[in-house]
Amino acid sequence: MAGCGAREGRGRMTVVTEPVVPASAREAPLAYGTVAKWFHWVTAALMAVALPVGFVIQHIKDADKMVFYAIHESAGLTILVVALLRLAWRLLVPPPPLPDHVPRLLGRAANGVHHALYALLIIQPILGFLATNAWGFPLQGDTAYLGFIEFPKFTEANEPVAAGLSLMHTIGGWSILVLLLLHVLAVVFHQALRRDGTLLRMV
């Protein structure tokens, strides 16, 4: 959205358009590095697999469920590995600061969503791993990690513990979905309404 101004010159009215934010918002120093971008988009791709599969598993026939569990669990544990590597990289190479033109309140909201997502991307796969073990289905056989890497059994089957872990895992899944929705809405807001170049930091 652009602001408009008007000035007169030699009897003519000239319309002057001004961008909402300065052009410096698109400068390279404000962009994320290549490695950080790869971590972001690989995580997005893995979540595009893990989340939908996780939500539909309960509606799949028992005969086919193991395939869906295998895909969901492998994607989830890969997300955990990527999230830990991404966090380590973030500590080594801090992300660029938000542009000065981004209001402080929006900046704090963005940081809050990012931190919550980081936490859940680590906690959620761990909850899922513990829940599957507690249900008596360790990552072995048909549900081996990536189809061929078997993990040792973590614990014996314990239905009350499994039910509690599964409930927390379900809450975590919906929480991630809400945070992702907020993240996407923020991208649309910055790109379509403010047009401040924020999206270009990660592409």
C-alpha positions in Angstrom: 0.0 0.0 0.0 1.5 3.3 -0.9 0.8 6.7 0.5 0.1 9.6 -1.8 1.0 13.2 -1.7 0.5 16.1 -4.1 2.5 19.1 -5.1 2.1 21.9 -7.6 4.6 22.9 -10.2 4.1 25.5 -12.9 0.4 25.1 -12.9 0.4 21.3 -12.9 -0.6 19.0 -10.2 1.9 16.2 -9.7 1.0 13.1 -7.7 3.9 11.8 -5.6 3.7 8.2 -4.3 5.7 7.2 -1.3 6.4 3.5 -0.3 5.1 2.4 3.1 8.6 1.5 4.1 12.0 2.5 2.9 13.7 0.6 0.1 16.5 -0.3 2.6 14.1 -3.0 3.9 15.3 -5.2 1.0 19.0 -4.8 1.6 21.1 -8.0 1.7 22.4 -7.5 5.3 18.9 -8.0 6.6 18.4 -11.3 4.9 19.0 -14.7 6.5 22.0 -16.7 5.3 21.8 -19.6 2.9 22.2 -22.3 5.6 19.4 -20.7 7.7 17.2 -20.6 4.7 17.7 -24.3 4.0 16.9 -25.2 7.6 13.7 -23.1 7.3 12.4 -24.6 4.1 13.5 -28.2 4.9 11.5 -27.9 8.2 8.5 -26.5 6.3 8.6 -29.5 3.9 8.8 -32.0 6.7 6.0 -30.4 8.6 3.9 -30.5 5.4 4.2 -34.3 5.6 4.1 -34.9 9.4 1.2 -32.7 10.3 -1.5 -33.9 7.8 -0.5 -37.5 8.2 -0.7 -37.2 12.0 -4.1 -35.7 11.8 -5.6 -38.4 9.5 -4.1 -41.5 11.1 -7.1 -42.0 13.4 -9.4 -42.2 10.3 -7.2 -44.8 8.5 -8.2 -48.4 8.4 -6.2 -50.5 10.9 -4.6 -52.5 8.0 -3.0 -49.4 6.6 -2.2 -47.5 9.8 1.3 -48.8 10.1 2.3 -47.2 6.9 1.0 -43.8 8.0 2.6 -44.2 11.5 6.0 -45.0 9.8 5.8 -41.9 7.6 4.6 -39.6 10.5 7.2 -40.9 13.0 10.1 -40.7 10.5 9.2 -37.2 9.5 8.7 -36.2 13.1 12.1 -37.5 14.3 13.8 -35.9 11.2 12.2 -32.6 12.3 13.7 -33.0 15.7 17.2 -33.5 14.2 16.8 -30.5 11.9 15.4 -28.3 14.7 18.3 -29.1 17.0 20.8 -28.4 14.2 19.0 -25.3 13.3 19.0 -24.1 16.8 22.8 -24.8 17.1 23.3 -22.8 13.9 21.2 -20.0 15.2 23.4 -19.8 18.3 26.6 -19.8 16.1 25.2 -17.4 13.5 22.6 -15.1 15.1 19.7 -14.1 12.7 19.7 -10.6 11.3 17.7 -8.1 13.3 14.3 -7.0 12.2 14.3 -3.8 10.1 13.9 -0.6 12.1 10.5 0.1 10.4 8.9 -3.0 12.0 6.9 -1.8 15.0 8.2 -3.1 18.4 4.9 -4.9 19.2 5.0 -6.8 15.9 8.6 -7.7 16.5 7.8 -9.1 20.0 4.9 -11.1 18.6 7.1 -12.5 15.8 9.8 -13.5 18.3 7.2 -15.1 20.6 5.8 -17.2 17.7 9.3 -18.2 16.6 10.4 -19.3 20.1 7.2 -21.2 20.7 7.7 -23.0 17.3 11.3 -23.9 18.1 10.2 -25.3 21.5 7.4 -27.4 20.0 9.5 -28.7 17.1 11.8 -30.2 19.7 9.2 -31.3 22.4 6.6 -32.7 20.0 8.7 -35.4 18.4 10.0 -36.5 21.8 6.4 -36.8 23.1 5.5 -38.9 20.0 8.5 -41.1 20.4 7.8 -41.7 24.1 4.1 -42.3 23.4 4.7 -44.9 20.7 7.1 -46.8 23.1 4.5 -46.6 25.9 1.9 -48.0 23.5 4.2 -51.0 22.9 5.2 -49.9 19.3 8.9 -48.9 19.4 10.5 -47.8 16.1 11.1 -51.3 14.9 9.9 -53.5 12.1 7.2 -51.8 10.0 7.6 -48.5 11.9 11.5 -48.4 11.8 12.9 -44.9 11.3 13.1 -44.2 7.6 11.9 -47.8 7.1 15.2 -49.5 8.0 16.8 -47.9 11.2 15.5 -49.7 14.3 15.6 -48.0 17.7 15.9 -50.0 20.9 12.8 -50.3 23.0 12.7 -47.4 25.4 10.1 -48.7 27.9 7.6 -51.5 28.4 4.0 -50.9 27.4 2.0 -48.8 29.8 -1.4 -47.7 28.7 -2.1 -44.9 31.2 1.3 -43.3 30.5 0.7 -43.8 26.8 -2.7 -42.1 26.9 -1.3 -39.1 28.8 1.7 -38.7 26.4 -0.7 -39.1 23.4 -2.9 -36.4 24.8 0.0 -34.0 25.2 1.2 -34.9 21.7 -2.2 -34.1 20.2 -2.3 -30.8 22.0 1.1 -30.1 20.7 0.1 -30.8 17.2 -2.9 -28.4 17.3 -0.6 -25.8 18.9 1.9 -26.1 16.1 -1.0 -25.7 13.6 -2.2 -22.5 15.3 1.3 -21.1 15.4 1.9 -21.9 11.7 -1.3 -20.2 10.9 -0.2 -17.1 12.8 3.1 -17.3 11.0 1.5 -17.5 7.5 -0.9 -14.6 8.4 2.1 -12.5 9.5 3.8 -13.2 6.2 0.7 -12.2 4.2 0.3 -9.0 6.4 3.9 -8.0 5.8 4.0 -8.8 2.1 0.5 -7.8 0.9 -0.4 -5.0 3.3 2.8 -3.4 4.6 4.9 -4.4 1.6 8.0 -4.1 3.7 10.1 -6.8 2.1 10.1 -9.0 5.2 9.4 -12.1 3.2 12.5 -11.5 1.1 14.6 -12.2 4.2 13.9 -15.9 3.9 13.8 -16.5 0.1 
